[in-house]
Amino acid sequence: METFKVLFVDDEVDFLETLLKRMKKRQLNVFGVNSGEAAMAYLKQHYVDIVVLDVRMPGMDGIETLRNIKKISPLTEVIMLTGHACLEIAQEGMELGAFDYLMKPINIDELLYKLQDAFQKKSIQQEKIQRLKEVMTARPSAMSDSRTV
């Protein structure tokens, strides 16, 4: 399995520390912060592939954090986490570009599958963008060649 970087954002420190330990035991490259503001500061300094983001946090909540993540890093996949079932928030998160939505308490195996799926989606998007860039950089020379014929 290809390694990817994951940032966990949750204001419940015990939950966050336990989750990070469990992910590290599975050889994942994980980091954690306990607020939306700390997540944004971290993301401005470090590259991550996926953010696992708690919805309800004091200060900058999960939805606002998601909006900001997508502004600075549109290809970063975000999995929303909540202990409170709320269809409206889940729907809003998905509309803003969240990859998926999981309920606490989370099943670690389910989370691992979601992380792998999110990374696969991100990788496919990056490959498409790279191919597009290659086509776009090749096209001007191909066009100039056809004009000279």
N, C-alpha and C positions, 0 to 999 in steps of 0.2 A: 504494500500500500504506500502510495506517495505521501510524504509528510506535508502537512499544512499547518499554518499558525492560526490559533483560535484565541480570541479575547472574550472572557466571560465578564459580564457586568451585572452585579447584583448587590443591593444594599444590605442583604442578610449575610453578615461576615462568616458565620459558622457554615451556612449553606455553601457559600462561595469557596471557602477553604476546603471543605469536604469534596466538593465537585472537582476542584483543581487536583487534589490528591488522587482521586479516582481516575481522572483523565491521564495524569502523569504515569500512573501504574500501567496504563494501556499505551505508553510510549508516545502520547500526543504532545505536541509543542503548544502548551497553553499558558496563558497569562490571565490575571484577574485584577479588576478594579471595582470599587464599591459605589460608583455614582456615574450618572450620565456625563457630568462635567469632567470627571477623571477619564472616562472613556474617550472623550473628544481630545483631551490633552495627550493621552497615550497614542491615539491614532495619528495625530499630527507629527509624532516623533518616530513611530514604528509602523511597519507594514504588517497587516494580518489578512488572512483569506476570509475568515468567518468571525462574526460577532454573535455571541449568544447573550441576549439582552433581556433583562427583567423588565416587565412592563411598568409595574408600580414601584417607583422610587421617589424619595423626597428630592426637591430641586427639579432638575431636568428629568422628566419621566421618560419611559421607554419610547413612546411615540415621538416626542421631540428629539430624543437622541437618534432614533432611526432616521428622521428627516435630515438631521445634520450629517450623519454617516453617509447617506446617499448623496448629499451635496459634495462632500470632499472626496468620496471614494465610491462611485456608483457601482463598481463591480464587486465590492465587498458584500458577501452574502450575510444576511442577518436572520437569525432564528430567535423569535420572540418567546419568552418564558413568563408564565404567570401562575400564581396560586389562586387566582380568582377567575372563574369562568365568566367571560364577558364577550359575547359575540360581536358587539359593536367595535370594541377595541381590536379584536382579532381581525375583523374585516378591514378596519382602517389601516392596520399594520400591513396587511397583504396588499392593499391598494397603494401604499407608499413604497412597496418593493421588498417587503420581508419575504424570505424564502419559505418559512413555515412558522408554526405556532405550536408550542408544547405546554402542557399543564404540569404544574408541580403537584405532588412529588413526581419527578421524572424517572423514567426507566432508563438506566444507563445504556443498555443495548439499543433502545430506540433512539436515544440521543446520538450514539455513535453512527447509526445508519443515516440519520438526518445530516450529521456533519459530513459524512462521505458523499451523500447526494448533493449537498450544497457545494462542496468542493468540486465535484464533477461538473455541476452546472457552471460554476465560475470558470473552470478550465476550458470548457467548450466555448464559452463566451470569449475568453481571451484568445483562443485559437481562431475564432471567426474574425475578430478584430485584427489579428496579426495577418491573416490571409487577405483581408480587405486592404490593409496598409500596403501589402506586397503588390496587390493588383493596382492600387492607386499610384504607387511609385513607378511601376512598370508601364502603366498606360501612357503617360506623356511621351516617353521615348518610342513606344510602339506607334503612337499617333503621328509623331514627327517623321518616323520612318515611312509610314504610309503616304504622307504628303509629298515626300521627295520622289516617290516612284512615278 
